[in-house]
């Protein structure tokens, strides 16, 4: 299976800091299972860390600390997976790439990485938080369910006399009738309601804390964003330069040669105009035909730069015109209201145009579908066909050029083309960058 993500985008800091509100069952599973997972993971590592620090003066603790550092990171990676699986919060890896060299050099780089210490801080802080959350959630749910169901099993309880607890200044009362259990049942319903409200919020708080400590910092995100923008702009410059060379080559090899032929034919016709009018008329007709071909080539070249119908009537009309010219039947669905910026329209148009050209040449498809939809501040382009698949992204190829064009506006393009098909080209194009 061939699946390539051509370029990636990085969300802003505000997007990273938002944690979705988890479902009740997922939040309960996370809080109830995090206590044993956290204690079984963090406490042994904390003990080994203390032992390693205490014995590092005689060099025995150095291998212990090296192994423990790797384990801390591994436990942090498991926590990211656990949070993503249960709570749906995706926490990206914040680590610096390891340097080449020996294990000791890599360990020193891990210690110098602030993300390692944030991992340890979170995992140590997580243990008491998990205990508090576990006790609170389990107590609310257990007492809430027990009191709510008390009218059901109250008649089965043994009939006992009230027992005084003088030291606590309280009395234990045995409830053994439905009427006596109803007030307690109302209290249980209140506790269950409170538990249903508190459980997702506690899980969301822990996920927010994990995102703050286990994820990249704002400075790291900005650095990654700057690197991504720099790379995408560089690819955009290269794509623009390649497009300029293509236009220059097409003009030189096509319309320019055609116009030179027109000029030469007219020159020959002028020399024969007095002596051989019939031959001159034939040469003029030939020049006229060449001039019309040159105009057609220039029109096609201009359409390849920016089609006029796209600027005048928008994506729907432009893509419908592409589908009408395609030798493969194409179904088009376009809904981009409100109209996106011209740069987004241009990228979407050429992604569809190149995809339709490729499937007509190579896929042996019987039909294709084009869907262009606007979702909030982004436009999604989807081109699918029922061909034999096997499309690959090659350097300097057409799909790679489309990816570079999409990268200029921070777009993402994915090609999924397993052998046997179908081929799916997907592009996410932001309307703000």
Protein Blocks (a to p, Z undefined) as FASTA:
>chain_A
ZZddfbdcdddfklmmpccdddfklmmmmmmmmmmmmmmmmmmmmmmmmmmmmmmmnomm
mmmmmmmmmmmmmmmmmmmmmmmmmnopacddfbdcddeddfklmmmmmmmpmklmmmmm
mmmmmmmmmmmmmmmmmmmmmmmmmmmmmmmmmmmpccddddddfknopacdddfbfklm
mmmmmmmmmmmmmmmmmmmmmmmmmmmmmmmmmmccfklmmmmmmmmmmmmmmmmmmmmm
mmmmmmmmmmmmmmmmmmmmmmmmmmmmmmmmmmmmmlmmmmmmmmmmmmmmmmmmmmmm
mmmmocfklmmnojmlmmmmmmmmpmbdcdddddfbdcddfklmmmmmmmmmmmmmmmmm
mnopabdcdddddehjaccdddddfbegjiacdehiaklmmmmmmmmnopacdddddehi
aadddddddfbZZ
